[in-house]
C-alpha cells in the first residue's frame, strides 16, 4: 500500500510538470516578436505606404 501511494504521488508530480511545460510553450507563442517588415505595422494602425 505504501508503494502505491508513492507511485501515485510520483505520477501526479510528473503530470503537473508536463502540464506546466506544455502551458509555457503555448504562452510563449503569444509574445513572439513583431514582424520586421513595414507591412507588419498595419496592425498598429500605421500605413506603410505613407513613407
mmCIF file of the N, C-alpha and C atoms, coordinates in Angstrom:
data_MODEL
# 
_entry.id   MODEL 
# 
loop_
_atom_site.group_PDB 
_atom_site.id 
_atom_site.type_symbol 
_atom_site.label_atom_id 
_atom_site.label_alt_id 
_atom_site.label_comp_id 
_atom_site.label_asym_id 
_atom_site.label_entity_id 
_atom_site.label_seq_id 
_atom_site.pdbx_PDB_ins_code 
_atom_site.Cartn_x 
_atom_site.Cartn_y 
_atom_site.Cartn_z 
_atom_site.occupancy 
_atom_site.B_iso_or_equiv 
_atom_site.pdbx_formal_charge 
_atom_site.auth_seq_id 
_atom_site.auth_comp_id 
_atom_site.auth_asym_id 
_atom_site.auth_atom_id 
_atom_site.pdbx_PDB_model_num 
ATOM 1   N N  . UNK A 1 1  ? 0.827  -1.195 0.000   1.00 0.00 ? 1  UNK A N  1 
ATOM 2   C CA . UNK A 1 1  ? 0.000  0.000  0.000   1.00 0.00 ? 1  UNK A CA 1 
ATOM 3   C C  . UNK A 1 1  ? 0.870  1.257  0.000   1.00 0.00 ? 1  UNK A C  1 
ATOM 4   N N  . UNK A 1 2  ? 1.962  1.201  0.733   1.00 0.00 ? 2  UNK A N  1 
ATOM 5   C CA . UNK A 1 2  ? 2.838  2.359  0.805   1.00 0.00 ? 2  UNK A CA 1 
ATOM 6   C C  . UNK A 1 2  ? 3.460  2.657  -0.557  1.00 0.00 ? 2  UNK A C  1 
ATOM 7   N N  . UNK A 1 3  ? 3.785  1.625  -1.303  1.00 0.00 ? 3  UNK A N  1 
ATOM 8   C CA . UNK A 1 3  ? 4.394  1.830  -2.617  1.00 0.00 ? 3  UNK A CA 1 
ATOM 9   C C  . UNK A 1 3  ? 3.380  2.385  -3.620  1.00 0.00 ? 3  UNK A C  1 
ATOM 10  N N  . UNK A 1 4  ? 2.110  2.022  -3.486  1.00 0.00 ? 4  UNK A N  1 
ATOM 11  C CA . UNK A 1 4  ? 1.099  2.547  -4.405  1.00 0.00 ? 4  UNK A CA 1 
ATOM 12  C C  . UNK A 1 4  ? 0.857  4.038  -4.162  1.00 0.00 ? 4  UNK A C  1 
ATOM 13  N N  . UNK A 1 5  ? 0.926  4.461  -2.901  1.00 0.00 ? 5  UNK A N  1 
ATOM 14  C CA . UNK A 1 5  ? 0.783  5.886  -2.588  1.00 0.00 ? 5  UNK A CA 1 
ATOM 15  C C  . UNK A 1 5  ? 1.968  6.661  -3.153  1.00 0.00 ? 5  UNK A C  1 
ATOM 16  N N  . UNK A 1 6  ? 3.157  6.110  -2.988  1.00 0.00 ? 6  UNK A N  1 
ATOM 17  C CA . UNK A 1 6  ? 4.355  6.751  -3.512  1.00 0.00 ? 6  UNK A CA 1 
ATOM 18  C C  . UNK A 1 6  ? 4.307  6.826  -5.038  1.00 0.00 ? 6  UNK A C  1 
ATOM 19  N N  . UNK A 1 7  ? 3.850  5.774  -5.663  1.00 0.00 ? 7  UNK A N  1 
ATOM 20  C CA . UNK A 1 7  ? 3.722  5.758  -7.115  1.00 0.00 ? 7  UNK A CA 1 
ATOM 21  C C  . UNK A 1 7  ? 2.684  6.777  -7.586  1.00 0.00 ? 7  UNK A C  1 
ATOM 22  N N  . UNK A 1 8  ? 1.595  6.906  -6.859  1.00 0.00 ? 8  UNK A N  1 
ATOM 23  C CA . UNK A 1 8  ? 0.568  7.891  -7.204  1.00 0.00 ? 8  UNK A CA 1 
ATOM 24  C C  . UNK A 1 8  ? 1.105  9.311  -7.076  1.00 0.00 ? 8  UNK A C  1 
ATOM 25  N N  . UNK A 1 9  ? 1.852  9.587  -6.024  1.00 0.00 ? 9  UNK A N  1 
ATOM 26  C CA . UNK A 1 9  ? 2.439  10.914 -5.843  1.00 0.00 ? 9  UNK A CA 1 
ATOM 27  C C  . UNK A 1 9  ? 3.442  11.227 -6.953  1.00 0.00 ? 9  UNK A C  1 
ATOM 28  N N  . UNK A 1 10 ? 4.216  10.238 -7.330  1.00 0.00 ? 10 UNK A N  1 
ATOM 29  C CA . UNK A 1 10 ? 5.175  10.424 -8.410  1.00 0.00 ? 10 UNK A CA 1 
ATOM 30  C C  . UNK A 1 10 ? 4.462  10.702 -9.731  1.00 0.00 ? 10 UNK A C  1 
ATOM 31  N N  . UNK A 1 11 ? 3.384  10.007 -9.980  1.00 0.00 ? 11 UNK A N  1 
ATOM 32  C CA . UNK A 1 11 ? 2.603  10.216 -11.195 1.00 0.00 ? 11 UNK A CA 1 
ATOM 33  C C  . UNK A 1 11 ? 1.993  11.613 -11.230 1.00 0.00 ? 11 UNK A C  1 
ATOM 34  N N  . UNK A 1 12 ? 1.450  12.061 -10.104 1.00 0.00 ? 12 UNK A N  1 
ATOM 35  C CA . UNK A 1 12 ? 0.857  13.399 -10.032 1.00 0.00 ? 12 UNK A CA 1 
ATOM 36  C C  . UNK A 1 12 ? 1.932  14.469 -10.242 1.00 0.00 ? 12 UNK A C  1 
ATOM 37  N N  . UNK A 1 13 ? 3.112  14.267 -9.664  1.00 0.00 ? 13 UNK A N  1 
ATOM 38  C CA . UNK A 1 13 ? 4.204  15.227 -9.835  1.00 0.00 ? 13 UNK A CA 1 
ATOM 39  C C  . UNK A 1 13 ? 4.636  15.291 -11.299 1.00 0.00 ? 13 UNK A C  1 
ATOM 40  N N  . UNK A 1 14 ? 4.738  14.154 -11.947 1.00 0.00 ? 14 UNK A N  1 
ATOM 41  C CA . UNK A 1 14 ? 5.123  14.116 -13.356 1.00 0.00 ? 14 UNK A CA 1 
ATOM 42  C C  . UNK A 1 14 ? 4.062  14.781 -14.230 1.00 0.00 ? 14 UNK A C  1 
ATOM 43  N N  . UNK A 1 15 ? 2.816  14.512 -13.947 1.00 0.00 ? 15 UNK A N  1 
ATOM 44  C CA . UNK A 1 15 ? 1.726  15.115 -14.704 1.00 0.00 ? 15 UNK A CA 1 
ATOM 45  C C  . UNK A 1 15 ? 1.718  16.636 -14.538 1.00 0.00 ? 15 UNK A C  1 
ATOM 46  N N  . UNK A 1 16 ? 1.935  17.111 -13.325 1.00 0.00 ? 16 UNK A N  1 
ATOM 47  C CA . UNK A 1 16 ? 1.993  18.552 -13.065 1.00 0.00 ? 16 UNK A CA 1 
ATOM 48  C C  . UNK A 1 16 ? 3.149  19.191 -13.819 1.00 0.00 ? 16 UNK A C  1 
ATOM 49  N N  . UNK A 1 17 ? 4.299  18.554 -13.801 1.00 0.00 ? 17 UNK A N  1 
ATOM 50  C CA . UNK A 1 17 ? 5.476  19.061 -14.512 1.00 0.00 ? 17 UNK A CA 1 
ATOM 51  C C  . UNK A 1 17 ? 5.202  19.172 -16.013 1.00 0.00 ? 17 UNK A C  1 
ATOM 52  N N  . UNK A 1 18 ? 4.597  18.138 -16.582 1.00 0.00 ? 18 UNK A N  1 
ATOM 53  C CA . UNK A 1 18 ? 4.311  18.160 -18.016 1.00 0.00 ? 18 UNK A CA 1 
ATOM 54  C C  . UNK A 1 18 ? 3.281  19.226 -18.373 1.00 0.00 ? 18 UNK A C  1 
ATOM 55  N N  . UNK A 1 19 ? 2.287  19.421 -17.528 1.00 0.00 ? 19 UNK A N  1 
ATOM 56  C CA . UNK A 1 19 ? 1.289  20.458 -17.787 1.00 0.00 ? 19 UNK A CA 1 
ATOM 57  C C  . UNK A 1 19 ? 1.908  21.847 -17.752 1.00 0.00 ? 19 UNK A C  1 
ATOM 58  N N  . UNK A 1 20 ? 2.799  22.087 -16.811 1.00 0.00 ? 20 UNK A N  1 
ATOM 59  C CA . UNK A 1 20 ? 3.460  23.392 -16.718 1.00 0.00 ? 20 UNK A CA 1 
ATOM 60  C C  . UNK A 1 20 ? 4.324  23.636 -17.948 1.00 0.00 ? 20 UNK A C  1 
ATOM 61  N N  . UNK A 1 21 ? 5.070  22.633 -18.372 1.00 0.00 ? 21 UNK A N  1 
ATOM 62  C CA . UNK A 1 21 ? 5.912  22.777 -19.560 1.00 0.00 ? 21 UNK A CA 1 
ATOM 63  C C  . UNK A 1 21 ? 5.064  23.035 -20.808 1.00 0.00 ? 21 UNK A C  1 
ATOM 64  N N  . UNK A 1 22 ? 3.950  22.338 -20.931 1.00 0.00 ? 22 UNK A N  1 
ATOM 65  C CA . UNK A 1 22 ? 3.076  22.498 -22.091 1.00 0.00 ? 22 UNK A CA 1 
ATOM 66  C C  . UNK A 1 22 ? 2.465  23.892 -22.115 1.00 0.00 ? 22 UNK A C  1 
ATOM 67  N N  . UNK A 1 23 ? 2.041  24.407 -20.953 1.00 0.00 ? 23 UNK A N  1 
ATOM 68  C CA . UNK A 1 23 ? 1.447  25.739 -20.881 1.00 0.00 ? 23 UNK A CA 1 
ATOM 69  C C  . UNK A 1 23 ? 2.459  26.819 -21.211 1.00 0.00 ? 23 UNK A C  1 
ATOM 70  N N  . UNK A 1 24 ? 3.694  26.666 -20.795 1.00 0.00 ? 24 UNK A N  1 
ATOM 71  C CA . UNK A 1 24 ? 4.716  27.667 -21.109 1.00 0.00 ? 24 UNK A CA 1 
ATOM 72  C C  . UNK A 1 24 ? 4.975  27.724 -22.606 1.00 0.00 ? 24 UNK A C  1 
ATOM 73  N N  . UNK A 1 25 ? 4.918  26.597 -23.273 1.00 0.00 ? 25 UNK A N  1 
ATOM 74  C CA . UNK A 1 25 ? 5.145  26.574 -24.713 1.00 0.00 ? 25 UNK A CA 1 
ATOM 75  C C  . UNK A 1 25 ? 4.008  27.278 -25.445 1.00 0.00 ? 25 UNK A C  1 
ATOM 76  N N  . UNK A 1 26 ? 2.785  27.114 -24.987 1.00 0.00 ? 26 UNK A N  1 
ATOM 77  C CA . UNK A 1 26 ? 1.642  27.770 -25.621 1.00 0.00 ? 26 UNK A CA 1 
ATOM 78  C C  . UNK A 1 26 ? 1.690  29.273 -25.379 1.00 0.00 ? 26 UNK A C  1 
ATOM 79  N N  . UNK A 1 27 ? 2.004  29.692 -24.158 1.00 0.00 ? 27 UNK A N  1 
ATOM 80  C CA . UNK A 1 27 ? 2.035  31.108 -23.835 1.00 0.00 ? 27 UNK A CA 1 
ATOM 81  C C  . UNK A 1 27 ? 3.165  31.833 -24.532 1.00 0.00 ? 27 UNK A C  1 
ATOM 82  N N  . UNK A 1 28 ? 4.251  31.165 -24.825 1.00 0.00 ? 28 UNK A N  1 
ATOM 83  C CA . UNK A 1 28 ? 5.368  31.839 -25.476 1.00 0.00 ? 28 UNK A CA 1 
ATOM 84  C C  . UNK A 1 28 ? 5.016  32.245 -26.905 1.00 0.00 ? 28 UNK A C  1 
ATOM 85  N N  . UNK A 1 29 ? 4.056  31.591 -27.524 1.00 0.00 ? 29 UNK A N  1 
ATOM 86  C CA . UNK A 1 29 ? 3.639  31.975 -28.866 1.00 0.00 ? 29 UNK A CA 1 
ATOM 87  C C  . UNK A 1 29 ? 2.907  33.316 -28.858 1.00 0.00 ? 29 UNK A C  1 
ATOM 88  N N  . UNK A 1 30 ? 2.263  33.650 -27.758 1.00 0.00 ? 30 UNK A N  1 
ATOM 89  C CA . UNK A 1 30 ? 1.546  34.918 -27.657 1.00 0.00 ? 30 UNK A CA 1 
ATOM 90  C C  . UNK A 1 30 ? 2.491  36.102 -27.726 1.00 0.00 ? 30 UNK A C  1 
ATOM 91  N N  . UNK A 1 31 ? 3.656  35.942 -27.141 1.00 0.00 ? 31 UNK A N  1 
ATOM 92  C CA . UNK A 1 31 ? 4.583  37.054 -27.004 1.00 0.00 ? 31 UNK A CA 1 
ATOM 93  C C  . UNK A 1 31 ? 5.734  36.965 -27.999 1.00 0.00 ? 31 UNK A C  1 
ATOM 94  N N  . UNK A 1 32 ? 5.450  36.482 -29.172 1.00 0.00 ? 32 UNK A N  1 
ATOM 95  C CA . UNK A 1 32 ? 6.505  36.365 -30.175 1.00 0.00 ? 32 UNK A CA 1 
ATOM 96  C C  . UNK A 1 32 ? 6.854  37.747 -30.738 1.00 0.00 ? 32 UNK A C  1 
ATOM 97  N N  . UNK A 1 33 ? 8.004  37.821 -31.420 1.00 0.00 ? 33 UNK A N  1 
ATOM 98  C CA . UNK A 1 33 ? 8.467  39.097 -31.977 1.00 0.00 ? 33 UNK A CA 1 
ATOM 99  C C  . UNK A 1 33 ? 7.521  39.628 -33.035 1.00 0.00 ? 33 UNK A C  1 
ATOM 100 N N  . UNK A 1 34 ? 7.527  40.950 -33.187 1.00 0.00 ? 34 UNK A N  1 
ATOM 101 C CA . UNK A 1 34 ? 6.747  41.571 -34.250 1.00 0.00 ? 34 UNK A CA 1 
ATOM 102 C C  . UNK A 1 34 ? 7.485  41.372 -35.574 1.00 0.00 ? 34 UNK A C  1 
ATOM 103 N N  . UNK A 1 35 ? 6.772  41.363 -36.687 1.00 0.00 ? 35 UNK A N  1 
ATOM 104 C CA . UNK A 1 35 ? 7.434  41.237 -37.988 1.00 0.00 ? 35 UNK A CA 1 
ATOM 105 C C  . UNK A 1 35 ? 8.372  42.417 -38.244 1.00 0.00 ? 35 UNK A C  1 
ATOM 106 N N  . UNK A 1 36 ? 9.442  42.160 -38.965 1.00 0.00 ? 36 UNK A N  1 
ATOM 107 C CA . UNK A 1 36 ? 10.434 43.194 -39.210 1.00 0.00 ? 36 UNK A CA 1 
ATOM 108 C C  . UNK A 1 36 ? 10.119 44.055 -40.436 1.00 0.00 ? 36 UNK A C  1 
ATOM 109 N N  . UNK A 1 37 ? 9.157  43.661 -41.249 1.00 0.00 ? 37 UNK A N  1 
ATOM 110 C CA . UNK A 1 37 ? 8.870  44.454 -42.439 1.00 0.00 ? 37 UNK A CA 1 
ATOM 111 C C  . UNK A 1 37 ? 7.879  45.578 -42.138 1.00 0.00 ? 37 UNK A C  1 
ATOM 112 N N  . UNK A 1 38 ? 7.745  46.505 -43.074 1.00 0.00 ? 38 UNK A N  1 
ATOM 113 C CA . UNK A 1 38 ? 6.882  47.673 -42.861 1.00 0.00 ? 38 UNK A CA 1 
ATOM 114 C C  . UNK A 1 38 ? 5.408  47.300 -42.819 1.00 0.00 ? 38 UNK A C  1 
ATOM 115 N N  . UNK A 1 39 ? 5.031  46.230 -43.500 1.00 0.00 ? 39 UNK A N  1 
ATOM 116 C CA . UNK A 1 39 ? 3.620  45.853 -43.538 1.00 0.00 ? 39 UNK A CA 1 
ATOM 117 C C  . UNK A 1 39 ? 3.157  45.260 -42.216 1.00 0.00 ? 39 UNK A C  1 
ATOM 118 N N  . UNK A 1 40 ? 4.082  44.884 -41.358 1.00 0.00 ? 40 UNK A N  1 
ATOM 119 C CA . UNK A 1 40 ? 3.708  44.386 -40.040 1.00 0.00 ? 40 UNK A CA 1 
ATOM 120 C C  . UNK A 1 40 ? 3.150  45.477 -39.151 1.00 0.00 ? 40 UNK A C  1 
ATOM 121 N N  . UNK A 1 41 ? 3.394  46.737 -39.489 1.00 0.00 ? 41 UNK A N  1 
ATOM 122 C CA . UNK A 1 41 ? 2.900  47.841 -38.678 1.00 0.00 ? 41 UNK A CA 1 
ATOM 123 C C  . UNK A 1 41 ? 1.435  48.152 -38.958 1.00 0.00 ? 41 UNK A C  1 
ATOM 124 N N  . UNK A 1 42 ? 0.830  47.485 -39.930 1.00 0.00 ? 42 UNK A N  1 
ATOM 125 C CA . UNK A 1 42 ? -0.588 47.712 -40.209 1.00 0.00 ? 42 UNK A CA 1 
ATOM 126 C C  . UNK A 1 42 ? -1.462 47.379 -39.014 1.00 0.00 ? 42 UNK A C  1 
ATOM 127 N N  . UNK A 1 43 ? -1.069 46.402 -38.224 1.00 0.00 ? 43 UNK A N  1 
ATOM 128 C CA . UNK A 1 43 ? -1.865 46.030 -37.061 1.00 0.00 ? 43 UNK A CA 1 
ATOM 129 C C  . UNK A 1 43 ? -1.816 47.106 -35.986 1.00 0.00 ? 43 UNK A C  1 
ATOM 130 N N  . UNK A 1 44 ? -0.860 48.028 -36.060 1.00 0.00 ? 44 UNK A N  1 
ATOM 131 C CA . UNK A 1 44 ? -0.776 49.133 -35.105 1.00 0.00 ? 44 UNK A CA 1 
ATOM 132 C C  . UNK A 1 44 ? -1.404 50.401 -35.663 1.00 0.00 ? 44 UNK A C  1 
ATOM 133 N N  . UNK A 1 45 ? -2.029 50.328 -36.816 1.00 0.00 ? 45 UNK A N  1 
ATOM 134 C CA . UNK A 1 45 ? -2.708 51.475 -37.395 1.00 0.00 ? 45 UNK A CA 1 
ATOM 135 C C  . UNK A 1 45 ? -1.809 52.399 -38.189 1.00 0.00 ? 45 UNK A C  1 
ATOM 136 N N  . UNK A 1 46 ? -0.612 51.978 -38.519 1.00 0.00 ? 46 UNK A N  1 
ATOM 137 C CA . UNK A 1 46 ? 0.324  52.799 -39.286 1.00 0.00 ? 46 UNK A CA 1 
ATOM 138 C C  . UNK A 1 46 ? 0.299  52.324 -40.734 1.00 0.00 ? 46 UNK A C  1 
ATOM 139 N N  . UNK A 1 47 ? 0.092  53.251 -41.658 1.00 0.00 ? 47 UNK A N  1 
ATOM 140 C CA . UNK A 1 47 ? 0.046  52.899 -43.076 1.00 0.00 ? 47 UNK A CA 1 
ATOM 141 C C  . UNK A 1 47 ? 1.451  52.975 -43.663 1.00 0.00 ? 47 UNK A C  1 
ATOM 142 N N  . UNK A 1 48 ? 2.032  51.864 -44.097 1.00 0.00 ? 48 UNK A N  1 
ATOM 143 C CA . UNK A 1 48 ? 3.401  51.888 -44.610 1.00 0.00 ? 48 UNK A CA 1 
ATOM 144 C C  . UNK A 1 48 ? 3.539  52.553 -45.976 1.00 0.00 ? 48 UNK A C  1 
ATOM 145 N N  . UNK A 1 49 ? 2.420  52.829 -46.658 1.00 0.00 ? 49 UNK A N  1 
ATOM 146 C CA . UNK A 1 49 ? 2.516  53.482 -47.964 1.00 0.00 ? 49 UNK A CA 1 
ATOM 147 C C  . UNK A 1 49 ? 2.741  54.979 -47.831 1.00 0.00 ? 49 UNK A C  1 
ATOM 148 N N  . UNK A 1 50 ? 2.592  55.542 -46.632 1.00 0.00 ? 50 UNK A N  1 
ATOM 149 C CA . UNK A 1 50 ? 2.819  56.972 -46.417 1.00 0.00 ? 50 UNK A CA 1 
ATOM 150 C C  . UNK A 1 50 ? 4.294  57.315 -46.353 1.00 0.00 ? 50 UNK A C  1 
ATOM 151 N N  . UNK A 1 51 ? 5.157  56.334 -46.237 1.00 0.00 ? 51 UNK A N  1 
ATOM 152 C CA . UNK A 1 51 ? 6.588  56.603 -46.060 1.00 0.00 ? 51 UNK A CA 1 
ATOM 153 C C  . UNK A 1 51 ? 7.242  57.119 -47.309 1.00 0.00 ? 51 UNK A C  1 
# 
